[in-house]
Amino acid sequence: MFDFTINGILNASLPQVYDAFSRPELIIKWCAPGQLSVSQFHSHFTQGGNYQMVLQSPDGFQQTVVGTYQQIQKDKSLSYTWRWEDTNDITKVDISFAAKDNETSTISLSQRGFKREQDMLQQQYSWLACFEKLALVTKERAEPMPLELEKYFATQPTALVP
């Protein structure tokens, strides 16, 4: 099996970085490498909840990622499965977050369980390209989600199409 880990620092507060991984309206802005975009995102962001993300290239080609949230610790960590819908290969993504100071955060993302080294290398490159977009999204200083909406989304599946 093949695995990788990416460690980074973002010029954003810990809540902003965590929100970028948990709020659908932010995920669709950064979670597609290069020229790809997120054309659809469905999520039930609770432990045991599922997600589906459709990535689309400029020529209209689409690929779908599906998975299940295994562990959610607000502002600390996320763990979920990752599977391209056209395969049976399931990998696991583990992300940890920490505040370096009030305006800087660290992130560590590991993905493990790849059967082929080429698949692992391609996914690692994709995450690095996504993180370039993530740095821009977190600079936008998104407003915190109102507590009422946060509670609602914690109990309801969400679907977002940009």
C-alpha positions in Angstrom: 0.0 0.0 0.0 1.1 3.6 -0.7 0.5 6.7 1.5 1.5 10.3 1.6 1.3 13.2 4.0 1.3 17.0 3.2 2.1 19.5 5.9 1.4 23.2 5.4 0.9 26.6 7.0 -2.0 28.9 6.0 -2.2 32.6 6.7 -5.7 32.2 8.2 -7.2 31.6 11.6 -8.0 28.1 12.7 -11.8 28.5 12.4 -11.3 29.9 8.8 -9.2 26.9 7.8 -11.6 24.4 9.4 -14.6 26.1 7.8 -13.0 25.7 4.4 -13.2 21.9 4.9 -16.6 21.8 6.4 -18.8 24.5 4.7 -20.1 23.4 1.3 -20.0 27.0 -0.1 -16.3 27.2 0.6 -15.4 23.6 -0.4 -16.7 24.2 -3.9 -14.3 27.1 -4.3 -11.1 25.2 -3.7 -11.5 21.4 -3.7 -10.7 20.8 -7.4 -7.1 20.9 -8.8 -6.0 23.1 -11.7 -8.6 23.9 -14.3 -11.2 21.5 -12.7 -14.1 22.9 -10.7 -16.6 21.4 -8.3 -19.8 21.2 -10.3 -21.9 19.6 -7.5 -21.4 18.9 -3.8 -23.7 16.9 -1.6 -22.9 16.4 2.0 -24.3 15.2 5.4 -21.4 16.6 7.5 -21.8 14.4 10.6 -19.9 11.4 11.7 -21.2 8.5 9.6 -22.6 11.0 7.1 -21.8 10.7 3.4 -20.6 13.1 0.8 -20.5 13.2 -3.0 -18.4 15.7 -5.0 -18.5 16.0 -8.8 -15.4 17.5 -10.4 -15.7 18.9 -13.9 -13.1 19.8 -16.5 -13.5 22.8 -18.8 -14.5 20.4 -21.7 -17.4 19.0 -19.5 -15.8 15.7 -18.5 -16.9 14.7 -14.9 -15.5 12.5 -12.2 -17.2 11.8 -8.9 -15.7 11.2 -5.5 -17.8 9.6 -2.7 -17.0 8.9 0.9 -18.1 8.7 4.5 -17.1 11.1 7.3 -15.6 8.8 10.0 -14.5 11.3 12.6 -15.2 15.0 13.0 -13.6 17.1 15.7 -14.4 20.8 15.2 -11.3 22.9 14.6 -9.1 19.8 15.3 -9.4 17.0 12.8 -11.4 15.3 10.1 -11.2 11.7 8.8 -13.2 10.4 5.9 -13.1 7.7 3.2 -12.3 8.7 -0.4 -13.4 6.7 -3.5 -13.7 7.6 -7.1 -17.2 6.4 -8.1 -15.9 4.4 -11.0 -13.6 2.3 -8.9 -13.7 0.1 -5.8 -10.5 1.4 -4.4 -11.1 3.2 -1.1 -8.5 5.3 0.6 -8.7 7.2 3.9 -8.0 10.9 4.4 -7.0 12.2 7.8 -6.6 15.9 8.4 -5.4 17.7 11.5 -5.6 21.4 12.1 -3.8 23.6 14.7 -3.5 27.3 15.4 0.0 28.6 15.1 -1.2 32.0 16.3 -4.5 34.0 15.8 -3.9 34.5 12.1 -1.9 31.4 11.1 -2.8 27.8 11.1 -1.1 24.5 10.4 -2.6 21.6 8.5 -1.5 18.1 8.0 -3.3 15.9 5.5 -2.6 12.2 5.1 -4.1 9.9 2.6 -3.4 6.2 2.8 -4.4 2.9 1.3 -3.4 3.3 -2.4 -2.9 0.1 -4.2 -0.8 1.7 -6.9 2.0 4.2 -6.5 0.9 6.1 -9.6 -2.6 6.7 -8.1 -1.0 7.9 -4.9 1.3 10.3 -6.7 -1.5 11.7 -8.8 -3.7 12.2 -5.8 -0.8 13.9 -3.9 -0.3 16.3 -6.8 -4.0 17.0 -6.9 -4.1 17.9 -3.2 -1.1 20.2 -3.6 -2.9 22.0 -6.5 -6.1 22.2 -4.3 -4.1 23.7 -1.5 -3.0 26.6 -3.7 -6.7 27.4 -4.2 -7.3 26.9 -0.5 -4.8 29.5 0.4 -6.7 32.0 -1.7 -10.1 31.1 -0.3 -8.9 31.4 3.3 -7.5 34.8 2.5 -11.0 35.9 1.6 -11.7 36.0 5.4 -15.1 34.3 5.1 -17.6 35.3 7.8 -18.3 32.7 10.4 -21.4 30.7 9.9 -24.2 31.8 12.3 -24.7 29.3 15.0 -28.3 28.6 13.9 -27.1 27.6 10.4 -24.3 25.6 11.8 -26.8 23.6 13.9 -29.1 23.2 11.0 -26.4 21.9 8.6 -25.1 19.5 11.3 -28.5 17.7 11.2 -29.5 18.0 7.5 -27.9 16.7 4.4 -26.8 19.6 2.1 -26.6 19.8 -1.6 -24.8 22.6 -3.4 -24.5 23.3 -7.1 -22.5 26.4 -7.9 
